[in-house]
Amino acid sequence: MKPRRARLLGGIAALTSLTLLGAASPALAADVVPAVPENSSAPIGAAVTEAVTPEAAIVAAQAGNRRVEVLERRTESSTTWANPDGTLVTELSSGPVRMLRDGNWVDVDATLTRRPDGSVAAKAHPQELRLAGGGGVRASSVTAAAAAPDSANRDLVTLGMGSRRMAVQWKGGLPAPAVAGHQAVYQQAVPGADLVVDATRDGFEQFLVLKDRPAQDKAPWTVPLTLPGIDAAQQEDGSVSLKDRKSGEELGIMPAPLMWDAQVDPRSGEHTHSVRVPMTVSQQGDTVELTLAPDSRFLSDPGTEYPVTIDPATDALGTLFDTFVQDGDTTDQSASTDLKLGWPGDYADTAKTRKRVARSYLTWDTSVFADALVSSAKLSLYNYHSWSCEARPWEVWSAGDADADTRWGNQPARLQKVATSTETRSGTCKTAGWVSADVTSLAQTWASAKAETGSIALKAADESDTYAWKRFYSSESTAEQIPQLTVSYNYRPRAGNNLQAGPPFFTQGGIYRVNSTTPTLRFTPEDSNNDDSVRGTYQITDTTTGKVVTSLVADPVPVGETSKVVVPAGKLLDGRTYSFRATTDDGTHWANGWSEPVTFTVDSGMRITPELKALSAVNTVLDAADVTPATTSDSTYAAIAANGTNTVGVPWSTADGISVQSTERGTVGVGLPVAQPRGTALNGNVVYADPDGPVDTVAQPTMEGGVRTFQVIKNATAPHDYTSAMRLPKGARLTAFDRGTILISSGTDDDPVVHGLIDAPWARDANGKEVPTSFRIDGDKLIQTVEFTAATAFPVVADPKISLGWGIYLSMTGAEWKAYGQIAVAAGWGSWLYSCTAAKLPAKITGLAKMVCGAVGLNAWTNVGKWLKHVRDWNLSAVGCYQIKIWPFNKKFTRLSMKNCR
């Protein structure tokens, strides 16, 4: 495992020789977790169930042999898990299943509860749904309520908070509601009528239920609304669009109202006697009045069976969307708690020529698996009603996007049938439950297209067969059984970056120049699955003819290491210009396309200056040249680079030394160990080359705000010792630790102020073989000894890594601490606790060990390893950031802001 989010504060950035860091602990640091007793016998806690990143989740899943949730992929409508086999599974819901409250995720729960003041609220509602309690003088009739003055208005239902608060009002007093589940009933809100409010997952529905035929067969109903900053506009279909007055953003919709009587077809579950309710809309400022005028003929019709329900609903809008259309219906159904397909057995016209066939449309957020390799995808719908328990096929189609204007007469195009299912459930058969369809091919299409959203259509295979009629819960349903799309996937390797040609691996005007017809080509491959090994494929093209010269395949390398290949003789011509591009495969999947090409010119006669030769030696040993920041220069410094907090100055003269100025820590200096001629600036590097001497020096500012220095030892006559005079902060000293690590600190040994760290040095010969090297301290001087011999392959490149800061701490999220803790527990007590050697360490923990060992050596790693075995005894929040000091080691966590773990 590569602990991407583990942070060593005051520790090493890879290949950084000198970095001056800021404070390790921000002002927000607080919440200290008690230390575990040294001989703690507390039981091991439960297995890890969540981790922040996919990488950490995969490690935990493999360690525990169970799926682990990926917290950074959690959204209001999707949940992602890592499996022990390294794949990911995302479950997408068609509506919100959770919401943020006070910075924490909570499950959506539209269950209504009575509050101490008598009002009613949903337990956890994305729109903060609230309902009125009882109180006031009730109107004498529906007609009297409609005629009541504005002073009689009171909030019935509110959605949203602050400037986005919307209120639906009622004229007159109300009884205390009877609350059950997701429904509140204001019984006898007016004589002969109940007022009913149903909470939905993202809005609400309100009904006026007329128990008896009203006097004079009239039941006008005025619905006042208060909509701060919102404009209400009635649409052609009778619905009302609610838009932000300033931005024009659509915030919600009120479908055109309907009313129906008590007659229901037992086979279809449909209301068989329903009509539209005429409605007018008026607005003054932030106040809107909806005036509903139910059809008196419907109310007085002897065939109308009471109670009669009048239904205006309100729905919030979002990226996710579902609706159904039905022949003969001209109203928006996106606020309905239903999805429907098939023919319920009735007709849209009196001549019975148009069957009232229904189809449904859903839109999903597919961005979470964009560009992934989908292995399976399943659509799940909760089928609570069917015409018959006999199985009948229904189909899933790829489709265009539906919206609130979608009707039977303007349905989105159905593009391709992707699945057919015969699964059938029904409450009438006591078999209500989930039905599913395999939509793998469609999810693969969305992933390949890197689609942000994807839409589907649902229809009966035979739309003239009533036995195919089905009803499902929609995204608005308060039930847990809203539509779901479950996708399993992996990621293909990426084409890679940092393409280079050499030696000398140096560009002029963006074009590499090589001095051989058999150059080395290389690049850094990338793969989201960090445990993979990947293989690079190179394609070389003659830029003059446009023809491919050759394609080459390199040996596999671990992700993050450099892929390289040597062009065989006879493929390239001297004096010609070529380009090459690269792609990768991990043994199972290929990257999606090629990298951008890089151009190089073959020039066997090019003059390799001493400076270029030295830089080439460094870049060759490092495998990939560092990307230096933009630099400037002045009379003292050949390269000046700034990163916002640090300014690095690399001098023209080695006598001046390197300067690192920090806005927080002042100036720290590192002397260059060998007196050389004046430096030469090359693409942000400063090279001190002595054509007649045995040693050259290369200094490179880094993107991290530091600098790295290299001694290029050209032959056996070079000195073995290289001394750097350190200009340390006042009162600071150098202290040697295991593996050659050196600490820069002040204060006492028991309570040091850690200013920085010098990692153990390394040296490699011309063949990449390690050359023995070590540090020793002489006051404020750091001396590196390189033990080459006459038989060593020269040049040798030697590089210490120096980092300066306030302390050496290890910071990771709670989920990552738990994941590593489980690995440590599984490994037991053993030699791994006392070794920094990768071969002796448990799998998946070597990256963490390398970081700690590289910072302050074996003793620190032993302490951290022992500590990991007790991590699961503590209640660490998976999304919290926790820090320990690894030198000197203390036995406590400090909780920090999450920015310290990113």
N, C-alpha and C positions, 0 to 999 in steps of 0.2 A: 504494500500500500504506500502511496506517496501522500504524506500528510500535507496537502496543499494549504489547508487553513491553519495548520499548526504554525505558530510564530515564535521564533526565538528573538526576543527583544534584547538588543545588544549582541546578538549572535551573528551568524555568517549568512550573507547573501552569496549564492553560488558564484565562484570565480571573482569575488570582489576582494581587492587587496586592501583598500582603505575606505571606510565609510564612517561618517560621523552622524550618529543617530540622535533623534530627539528623546524626550522622556518616555520611559517604558510604561508608566502608569498615568493615565489621564486623571483629571480632577474628578471624574465620575466614578473612579474605582471605589468600591464599597462591598458590603455584604460578605464578610469573611465566613467561610464554612469551617466548622471545628475540625481540628486535626484528628486523624485516626491514631489510636494508641499503637505504639511500635509493635507490640505483640498481640494485636487485635485478633480475636477469635470470632468476630461477628460473622454471621452467615452471609454467604454470597447472595446478592440480590437477584432479581428477576433478569431474564435474558434481555439483551438490547432489542428494542422494538422500533427505534427510530434513529436516524442520523441525518445530519444537515445535507451533505453532498451525496451524489450517486456513488462516488468512489468509497466514501466512508460507509455508506449503507451496504454496498456489496461486500466489503470486508466483514462487517457485522453479520450479514446474512450467511456468509460462508462459515464464520466461526460458530454461529448458533444453529446452523442448518434450518433456518426459518426465514421467511421474508421480513424485510425491515423497511419501514416507510422512509422516503426521501423528503425531508422537511422543506428544503428549498424549492421543491416542485409542488408543494401543497398550495392550492388555490381554493376559492369559495366553491368551485364546482368540480375539482379533480383531486385525486389522490394517487401518488406514485409509490410503488414498492420496488425494492431490489430483491432479486431471487438469489439463492445460493449458487445457481449456475452462471451468475453474472449478467443475466438479462434483467430488463426493467418491465414492469407492468403498470399501466396507467388506467385508472377507472374514471371515466368522464361521466358526469351527470348532466342531464339536460337543464337543470336548474340549480340554484345554490343549495349546498348541503351543509355549509358552515359559514361563519361570518366572523369578522374581527370585532372584538369588544375589549376595550382598554388594552389594545395591543396583543391580545391573545385570541387564538382561534377557539370558537365554541360552535357546537352543532346547531344548525337551524332547528328551532322547535316552535311551531306556531300554536302550541297548546295555550289556550287562554286561561289566565289566572286573575283572581280578584285581588286588587291592591287595597292597602289599608284605608285609602280615602274613598273606597267604593267603586273607583274606576276599574277597568279591565285592561290587561296588556298581554300580548304574546310573550312567552318566555324568552325567546331569542329569535327576532324577526329582522331580516335585512333592512326593512324600511321602518323599524321601530314602531310597529303597529300598536295603537292605543284606542280604547273604546270608552264611551261615557258610562258613568254610573247612573243610578237613579236620582230623581229630583225634579222639582218644578211642577207646574200645573199642566196636566195633559190636555190636548185639544179634544174637543167634543166629537170630532169626526175627521176623516181624511180631508174632506172639503174644507172644513174649518181650519185645519192645519195649513193647507195651501194658501188660505187667505190671511193667515196671521201676519202681523207686522214683523219687520226685520229684527226688532228688539226681542222677539221670541226665539230667535236663532240660538242654538247651542251646538257645540262640537259633538258630533256623534262618533266619528272615526278620524283619527289623525295618522298621517304617514310622514316619515322623515323628521328631521330635527333642524332647528335654527332657520336659516334662510330658505331651506328646501322643505319646510314643513307645509304639508297640504292637509286641509280639514274638510271633511264632508259633514254637513250640519243637518240638524233636525229642528223643525219648528214646534216649540212647545216642550212640556215636561216629558219625562220618561220614567217608567218603573225600573226598579233594579233588575238587571238582566239575569236570567237563568243561564249559567255557564256550564257547558259540558264539552270537554275536548277542545275542538277548534271552533265551536259555535257558541254565540251568545244570542239569546232570544229575549226580546223586550215584549213580554206578553201583554196584549191589549194596550199597545203603545197609543192607539186610538181605539175607540169602541169598535169591535168587529174585525180588528186587524192586528197582527203581530209584526213587529219589526225584527228581522233576523240578520245577523252579521256573521259570515263565515270567514275566518282567516285562511288565506291561501299562502303558499310558500313565499311569494314575492309581492303580495298585494292583499286584496280582500274582495269579497262579494257581499252585497247587501240585498235583501229581499223584503218587499212588503207583501205579507201573506194575508189576503182577504179571506176571512173564514166564511163570511156570508155575503150574499149579493147586496151591494151597497144601495142606499136609498137613491132613487132617481137614476139608478144604474150608472152613476158617475163616481170616479175615484181619482180626481186630479191630485197629483203629487208634486210638490215643489221641493227640490233638493238644492239648498244653498251650499256653496263651496267657498272657502277662503284659500287663495292661491298666491302667496306673496311672490312677486317677480315672475309670475307665470301667466301666459296667455292661453285661453281655451278657445279652440276653433272647431266648430262642427264640420264634419266631413260629409261627403255625398252619401255615404252609406248610413248616416245617422250617428256614427261614433263621434267622440270628442277627443281631439288631440291636445295634449298639454305640453307646451314648449317654454323653455327658458326665454324670457323677454329680451335679454341682451344677446345671448349667443345663438338663439334659434334652435338649441339642442332639444330634441324630443325627450321628455322625461317620463311620460306615461300616456296611457290611453284608456278611455272609457268606451267600451263597445256600445253599439246601439242597443237600447233596452228591449227586452222581450217580456211577454207574459204567457203563462200556460196554466192549464187547469190540472185537475188531479188525475186525468186519464193517462195511463202508461201502458204501452204494448209490452206484455210480459216476455216476448221473444227477443225484441230488440232493445228493451229498456228505454226507449225513446218516448218523450211526451208526444202524444198524438194530436193534441189540440193546442196550438200555440200561434201567436201573432206578434208582429212588431208593435212597439209602443211609440207613437209619435212624440217627439221631444223638441223643444226649442231651447236655445242657449242665449243668455244675455250676460254681459260683463260690464262692470264699472270698477275700474282700478283693479284691486286684487280680489274683488268679490264677484262670484259667478253664480247665476241661478239657472238650474236645469228644471224646466217645467214639463212634466210628463202628463200626457192626456190619454189614458187607456181607452180603447175603443168601447163605447157604450153598447154596441151591438154584441160584442163578444161577452161582455159582462151580463147582458140581459138574455142571451141565447139560452133557451131551455136545455140545450145540449151541453152547456158548460157545467162541469161538475166542480163544485167548490171543495176545498179552498183553491183560490187562484193566486199565483205567485207572479209578482212584478219584479224584474231583475235588471238593475243597472250594476255593472261591476267595474272595478278599477284595477289596472295592471301596470306595474313598472316595467320599463324597457331595459334591455341589456344586449350584450353580444350574443348570448344564447337565445334561442328562439324555437318555439314549436307552436303549431296551430293545426286545425283541420279545416277542410272545405267540404261542402256538401251541396249537391245540386238543389237549387231552390232556396238556399240560404244566402242572404246578401249582407250579412253582418260579420264583423271581425270575431274570430273565435280564439284569438291568442291568449285571452284571459281565462279560457275554459279549463277546467280540471280534467277534461277528457281529450283523448285522441281517438279517432274512429277510422275504420276502413270497411269497405263493402257496402252491401245494399240491405237496409233494414226492412224492406218489404213494402214501403209506401212510395208515393209518387210526388214529383215536384209540380205537377200540373193536373188540372181537373180531368183532362182527357187521358190521363195515365199513359202518356207517351215518354215521360222522362222519369226514370227511376231516381230516387234520392240517394244516389251513390256518394259515399264519403271517401276521402283520401286524407292522409296526414303528412305533414312536413316538419322536419327537425333540422336545426343547424347546431353544429358542434364546434367547440374550440379545439382545433387540431394542432395548434402551434407546439404543444409539448412534445409531440413525436415527429415534428417536421424534420425531414432529411434522415430519419431513422430507418433501420431495416426491420420492417414489421414482419413478425412470424405468425401472428394470429390476431384476429379482432372479432369480437362477438357483440352484437346488438342485443340488449335485453329489455323487454317491455313487460309490464305487469298487466296481464290480461284478466280483468276482473269480470267481464261479461262477454258472452258469445251467444249467437242465436241458437247454436246447438253444440253439444259436446263432441260431435263427430268432427274429425280433423278435416280441415279444408286449407288448401295452400294460400299463403299470402306472400307478397313480394316486397323486396327492398330495391329501390332504384337510386342511383346517383342523380342529383337534381340541382337545379338552380336554387338560389336563396329565396325563401318565402319571407314576407313581412306582414305588417298589420293591414296592408291593402290587398293581400292575397285572397281571392274568392274563386269559386268554381269556374267562373268565366275567364280568369286570368292567372291560371296556375303556372308556377315555374316549370320550365321544360324538364321533362324526365329524360335523362341522358342515356343511361344504360342500366339494364337489370343486373344486379350484382348478387342477389341471393333469393332463394325461395324456401320458405319454411312451412311445415304443416302443423307445427306445435299449436295446440289449442287448449285453453283453460276457460273456466267460467264459474262464477259464483253460483249460478243456478244449478250447476252439477256438483256443487261443493268441491270444485277443483280449482278455484281462482288461484293464480300463481304466475310465475315468470314463464315467458316464452322467449325464444332466442333465434337468431339467424347468424350465419357465418358471413361476415363482411370483410374478411381478410383482404381480398383483392382491392376493395375500395379504399381501405385504410392504407394499403401500400401505394395506391395512386396518389392519395393526399400527401403521404410522406415524401414521395419522390418529387412532387411538385412544390414541396416546402410550403404547403397551404396553411394559412393562419386559421381558416375555418373550413368546414365541409358540411354539405347539406344532403339530406336523403328524403325520399318520398316513400310512403308506405301505401300499398293498395292490395285489394283482393285479387287473386289470380283470375277468378271468374266473377265479374261484377254484376252478373245477373243471378247469382246463386245466393239466396238469403242465408244459407248455412255458413257462408264465409264471413258474415257480419261479426265484427269484433270491436270491443271498446277497451282502451288502455288508460291508465293514469298518465296525465301530462306532467310537465315540469311545475305546474301550478299546484298540484295536489299536495296536501299536507301529509299524506301518507309517505312512508319511507320508500315506497316502490315507484319512484319516478324513473323515466327512461335512463338507461346506462349504456355506455360504450366502453368495453374493456379491451385494451390493446397491449399486446406483448411485443417487445422490440429490443433491438440492440443497436449499436451505432457502427457504421462503417468507418474505417480509418480515413483521415483527411490527407489531401495531396501533399501537405508539408510546406515548409517555408525555409528561408535563409539558404537559398540555392547559391552555390559558389563553385568556381572553377579555379584550379591552381596546380601547383604553386606558381606564383607567390600568394594567391588568394587576395589580390589587391585590384581595386577598380580605378579606372580613370574615365571620367565622364559617364559613369554607370555601366561601363563595359569592362569585363575581366580580361586581363592579358595573361596568356600562358606561354612559357618558353619551350614547350615540348609538344610533339604530335601525339603523345600518350599522357595527357594530363589526368589529374584526379578530379572527378565531379562529386559533389556531396550536398546533402541537405539534411534538415532535421524533420523526421516524420512525426506526425501527431495522430493520436487515437484517443477517443473518449474512454475506451476501455484500457485503463493504464497498465493492466497486467499483460497485454498482448505483446508479442513480438511482431514486427512488421518488416516487410521486404520492399525495397525501393526498386522501381523500374524507371529507367532513364531513356528518353528519346532525343536524339541529336539531329538537328536540321541545318542544312546549308542555307544561310540567309540569302545568298545570291540566287540560287536555283529554286529554293523553297522545297527541295526534296529531302526526305528523311534519309540520313546517312546510315544510322544504325540505332538499334535499341539494345539496351544493356540491363541486366538484372543483377542486383547486389545481393549479398548474403543477408539473411534476416538479422535485425538488431532490436534490442528492447526499445520500447517507446521512450522518446526523449533523448536517445543517443543518436549519434550521427551515422546516417547511411552514406556509404561512399563506394565508388567504383572507379577503376582505372580504364581509360579508353584503350582498347587493343591497338597495336601497331597496324598501319595500313588503312585506318578508317578516316583520318584527318589529314589535311594538306597544310603545309606551312604557308602562311600569308593569307589564309582564308578566315572568314568570320562565320561563326556558328551560333546557334542558340540551342539550349537544352531545357526540357521541362521534365517534371517527375510526377509519378503517382505511386500509390502504395497499395499493398494488400496484406491482410493479417492471416492468410491461410484459408480464410473462409469467405471474406468479402473484399471487394476492391473499393478504393476511394471513388467518389463520384466525380470523375473527370481528372484533368491534369492541373498542375500548378501553373502559375504564370511563368512564361519562359524567361531565362536569363541568357544574355549574350556574352560570348567570349571570342577573342581573336587569338589565333595561333601565330606566334612570332618568335621563332627559334633564335633570332638574332637580337632580341630585345636585351637591352643593357640592364642587368640586375645590379643596382647600386648597393653599396654596403648597408644603407638604411633599409632598402627594400628586402635585402637578404635576411636581415635581422627580424624584420616584421614577419616575413614568410616563415621563418623558423618557429616563431611564437604561434602564429595562426595554424601551422601544420600540427604542432603538438596539441593544441587546444581542440582540434577537430573543426571548430566553427569560430570564426572571428567574432569578437564582441561587437555589439552595435553601440557605438559611442553616441552621446548626445551632441547636439549642435554646439560647436565651440567657437570662441572668439580668441583674440590674442592681444597682448600689449608689449611694451618694451621688456617686461620681466618674464611674462608667462607665454609660452608657445601655444598652450591650450588652456582655455578657461571655460568650464562647464558649470551650469547651475541647474538645480532641480527644484527650486522653491524654498528649501530650508538650508541646503548646503551649496557652497561655491568651491569648486576644486580648481586649483591653479597648478599646472605642470610647467616648470620653468624652462627657459632656453638653456640655462647653465645648470649643471648638476650641483654646483656649489650652493645654489639658492635653496634647494630642497623643495619637496612638494608641500603645498599649503592647502588645508581644508578648513574653510571658515563656515561655522554654523551660526545661525541666528539665535540658537539657544545655548551653545557651549563655547563660543569664541573660536580661537584658532588653534589647530593642532597641526604639527608638522612631522614629516617623515623624511629623513635624509636619504639621498640616493647613494648607494654603497660604493660606487666606482666613479672616480673622476673621469669624465669623458669630454670630448669636444662639444661644441654647441649643438643643441638638439635640432632635429628636422621635423616639422609638422607634416604628417601624412594622414589625411582623412580623419582627423580627430586624435590620432595617435601622435606621440612624441618619441622619436627614435634617437638615441645617443649612440652613434656608430663610430668605432675607431678601426679603420681599415687595417692598421698595422698592429693593433692590440688583440689580446685573446678574449676580450669580453665586450659585448654590446649590451645596452640597456633599452628596454621598451616600456613606456608608461602609457596606460590607456584609461582615461576617465570613463566611468560607467553610468548607465542610466539610473542607478540607485543613488547617485550622488556621492560616489566614492571614486577610487582609482586603484588600478592594479599595476604592479611593476614586475618585470621579468628580467632576469639576468640570462643572456644568451652566451653560454660558455663555448667558445669555438674550438679550443684545443687543450691539450694536457698541460700547457704552460701557464694556464690561467690560475689565479689564486683559488684556494679552497674555501677561504673565509670571506664573507661579505657583510660589512658592518653598516647598519642604519642607525644614525643618531636620532633618537625620538625626542621631539619637543612635547613633553607631557603636560597635562593640566597641573596646576599648582598642588603639591602634596601627593601626586600620583606616583605609583611605582609599578614595576614589572614583576610578576610572580609566575614561576613555571609550574605547569600541571602535567598530568598524564598525557602521553602521546605527543609531547612537545607543545601542547597548547599553553599559551601565555596570557595571563589576565592583566589588564591595566586597571588599577583600582587605587582608591584612597580610603581613609578610615581604618578601622580595626579589622583583624581577620575574622572576628565573630560577627561584625556588622559592617561589611565593606560597602563603599560606594563604588559600584562597578562602572568604569568609564568606557571600557572596551575590551576587545578580545583579539588575540593574534592566533590564528589557527596553526596547527602543525604544518610545516612547510612541505612542499613536494618538489621533485625534480625528475625529468624524463630525458632519456637520450633520443638520438635521431630515429630510433626504431620504436619509440614509445615505451621502452622499458624503464621501470622506475630506477632511479639512482638514489642511494642512501643519502639522507640529508637530515639535519637537526638544528635546533636553536640552542644558544646559550645567552645568558644575560651578563652584562658588565655595566652596572649602574643604570643609566638611561640609554644604554646602547644595546641594540639587538644584533646578535651575530649569527648568521646562517652559515653552516659548514656543509659543503657539497662534496661527497666522497667519490669522485670520479677517479679513474685510473687511465693509464696510457691505452688500455684496451677498450675503453668506453667508446661507443659510437657517437661522435660529435656531429652537430652541436648538441649541448645539453641545455635545456630550458629549466630554470628554477624560479619558483613563485611562492612567496608567503602570502597568506590571506589575513588581512587586518581589518577589524571592525571596531569602531569606537562608539560608545553610547553610555547610557546611565545604569544599565543593569542587565543581568542575564536571566531571563524568565522564559518559561514555556507556556504559551497560550493556545488553547483549543476550545472548541465548543463542547458542551456537555455530552452531546451525542458522540463526538469523536473520542472523548475521554472514556466513555462507556464501551465503545467498540474496542479500543485498545485494551481496556481492562478485561474484557471477556477473553481476548486472545491470551493475555498474561495468565489468567486463571487456568485456561485450558492447557497452557504450557507447563504449569506446576513450578515447583522450586527446582532449579537446576543450574547448570553451568551457563546458560544463556544470560543469567543475571550478572555474570561477571566477565562478559566478553563483548567486545565491539566488532568481532569478526562475523561477517554476514553469514558464513556457513554454519555458525553455531547458534544463530538466532532463529526464533520461530518465524515461519512464513508470515508475511504481511506486516511485520513489525520492524523490518530492517531499515526502512526509510526513517522512521522515528528515531531508532537507535543511532543512525548515522548523523542525524541532526544534533542529538545530545552529545554523542561522543566527539563530534567535530567541534562542539562549542567548548566544553570543559572536561572532556575525557571520560575514562572508564568509571571513576568513582561516582560521578554525577549520574551516569547511565544506570549503575547499580541501584542508586537511590531511587531514580525514576521508575525503574523496572519493579522494585519492591512496592513502590507506591501504587503502581497500576493495579496490582493484585487486590487493593482495597478500594479502588475507585467506585466500584458498583455498590459499596455499602452506603454511599451518600446520595442524597436526593438532588442530583444535578439536573437542571432544566436542559432539555435537549437543545433548545435554541438560545441558551445562555452562553456567555464567554467566561471561561475560568482560567486563572493563571497561577502557576507556582514558580517560586524562585528555585532554579536548579543549581545555583552556586552563590553563597553557601546554601545548601539545601534546607528548606523548611517544610514543615508538615502541615500546610494549610493551603486552601484554595482562596483566591481573591476573585470575586466576580467583577467583571469589567463591562464596559459598553461593547456591543457586538462588533463595532468597527475595529476592535483590537484583534478579532479573530478572522478578519477578511483580508 
